[in-house]
Amino acid sequence: MTAELPARRTDDDTFDVVDDALFALAERKGLWLGDDLVLVHLLDCLIEQAERCLPEAVLGARDNGAEWDDIAALLGTSPHEAWLRFAPDSPIADGRWPIPPTG
């Protein structure tokens, strides 16, 4: 199914979405975004949550015909590395997916 896929990049749209998410998360947690350590904490929370969402999205894409080449291109890695990270039959993939949120 190798298709024309968007390039892996950040832009004004991704910045705005992350900025909005940081503001919303800080507000929900009652934290002040002016503190750099709070900013690091919130960014880490968002990254960790996004990482938890990837396995299900990758497996859904595979179920819908995406090739490992497609997934690897979007993740900025090789097809073999993508397979190792996400394939259910990979010897190193975390088989506990989906990982439930903590705390």
C-alpha positions in Angstrom: 0.0 0.0 0.0 2.9 2.4 -0.2 1.2 5.7 -0.7 2.1 9.3 -1.0 2.6 10.2 2.6 3.3 13.5 4.2 6.9 14.2 5.2 7.8 13.9 8.8 8.2 17.4 10.1 7.1 20.1 12.5 5.5 23.3 11.4 3.3 26.2 12.7 0.4 23.8 13.0 2.2 21.2 15.2 3.7 24.0 17.3 0.2 25.5 17.9 -1.3 22.1 18.8 1.5 21.4 21.3 1.3 24.9 22.7 -2.5 24.5 23.1 -2.0 21.1 24.7 0.6 22.4 27.1 -1.7 25.3 28.2 -4.7 22.9 28.6 -2.7 20.3 30.6 -1.2 23.0 32.9 -4.6 24.4 33.5 -6.0 20.9 34.3 -3.2 20.2 36.7 -3.2 23.6 38.2 0.4 24.3 37.2 2.1 27.5 36.1 3.7 27.4 32.7 6.2 30.1 33.6 8.3 27.5 35.5 10.7 25.8 33.2 10.6 22.6 35.3 6.8 22.5 34.9 7.3 22.9 31.2 9.7 20.0 31.1 7.2 17.9 33.1 4.3 18.7 30.9 6.2 18.1 27.7 7.3 14.8 29.0 3.7 13.9 29.9 2.5 14.7 26.4 5.4 12.8 24.7 4.8 9.7 27.0 1.0 9.7 26.2 1.7 10.1 22.4 4.1 7.2 22.6 1.4 5.1 24.3 -0.9 5.8 21.4 1.5 4.8 18.6 1.3 1.0 18.9 -2.4 0.9 18.4 -2.2 3.4 15.5 0.6 1.4 13.9 -1.2 -1.9 14.2 -4.4 -0.3 12.8 -2.5 1.1 9.9 -1.0 -2.4 9.3 -4.5 -4.0 9.5 -5.5 -1.5 6.8 -2.7 -2.4 4.4 0.1 -0.1 5.4 3.6 -1.5 4.7 6.4 -1.3 7.2 8.1 1.1 4.7 5.2 3.5 5.1 5.3 3.4 8.9 9.0 3.7 9.0 9.0 6.8 6.7 6.5 8.5 9.0 8.5 7.6 12.1 11.9 8.6 10.7 13.3 5.1 11.1 14.0 1.9 9.0 11.3 -0.6 8.2 13.2 -3.2 10.3 13.4 -0.9 13.3 9.6 -0.1 13.0 8.9 -3.8 12.8 11.0 -4.5 15.9 9.3 -1.8 17.8 5.7 -2.5 16.9 5.1 -5.9 15.4 3.2 -8.3 17.7 5.7 -11.1 16.7 8.8 -9.0 17.3 11.1 -10.5 19.9 11.5 -7.1 21.6 8.2 -5.4 21.2 6.3 -4.7 24.4 3.4 -7.2 24.3 1.4 -5.4 27.0 -0.2 -2.9 24.5 -2.3 -1.0 24.7 -0.5 0.4 27.8 -3.0 1.9 30.2 -2.3 5.4 31.5 -0.8 5.6 34.9 -1.7 8.0 37.7 
